[in-house]
Every structure is written in C-alpha cells, then in structure tokens.
Amino acid sequence: MDITDRLPRAVTSGDLDAADVVVLMKPGLALPSKPRGEVLEWSFPNPETWDADAVRPLREAVSEKISATFVARSTT
C-alpha cells in the first residue's frame, strides 16, 4: 500500500474534547489539552525506520490490544 501522499496531522484540543477514549501509543506523550475521556497509555516500539514487512507484526499487536481492551468492555 502506497501512503507516500498522506501526511500525519497533529491531534487538536477539539479531537481530545470529542474522544471518549484516547490511546497514547507513546507513554508520556505531550497533548495540546487534557482529554475529556479516558486516557490509556500503551507502549510499543517506534517503527519509524522499519520497512513494511517489519511493521506488520506491530500492526497485528496493536489490533490484538484494541480487541482485547474494547471487546472485553463491550461484553461486561
């Protein structure tokens, strides 16, 4: 998948006000304001210099963490 034309954008105070849950993928990350919702801090390695094949296991780990966290909540 070619995503070279996509640019990340900074999280805004509006984003944080609208979110029920904010997941920080880098603990201690500075935010522009205090989130209204719950804040979860998860730690994963920084894949900035990895190629696509190396990132796939990380993508799967993030997906599993999301499922484990939020699917469990929806069944309680």
N, C-alpha and C positions, 0 to 999 in steps of 0.2 A: 504494500500500500504506500503510495507516494503522498506524503503530507508536507512536502517542502514548501508549498504555498501557504500553509497555515501558520499563524503566529499566535503564541500564547498571549493572554491578556492578564492584567493584574486583577486580583479579587478586589471588589469595591465594598464600601460600607453598605451599600444597597444590597449586594449579594448576601452579606452576612446578616442583614436585617430580615431577609426573605427566607433564609435557610432554617429548617427545623434541626438539622444535624450538620455540623462542619467537621470534616475529617482532615486533620493535618497529617500529611504524609512525611513530614519532617518535623519531629518534636521541637518545640521552642520557636517555631516559625512566627515572625512578626506579622500581625494583621493590622489593617487600617483602622479597625474599631473592634469593640467587644461584640462577639456574635450573640444574637438573640437566643439561638437554640443551643442544644447540647454540643460540646466540643469533644471529639475523640482524637487522641494522638497515637498514630501508628508509625512504626519505624521500619523503613525499607531501605535497601542500598540505593545510592544515587546512580541511575542508569545513563547519565548524561553522555558518556563516551562509549556506550555499548552499541553493538550492531543489533539489527532486528532479531536475529536468532537468539542472542543473549538476553534480550528483553522479554521474550515470550514467557519464560518461566516466572518472571516477576509479574507480568500481566496476569498470569494464572493465579499466583499467590494473592494478589490484590483482589481478584474476583472471588476467590475462596473466602477471604477475610470478610468481604462485603456480605456474601451469602451467609456465612456463619453468624455474623453480627446481626444482620437485619432480618433474615428469615426466622431466626430464633425469636426475635422480638415479636414478629407478626403472629406467632403461634402461641404466645402466652397471654 
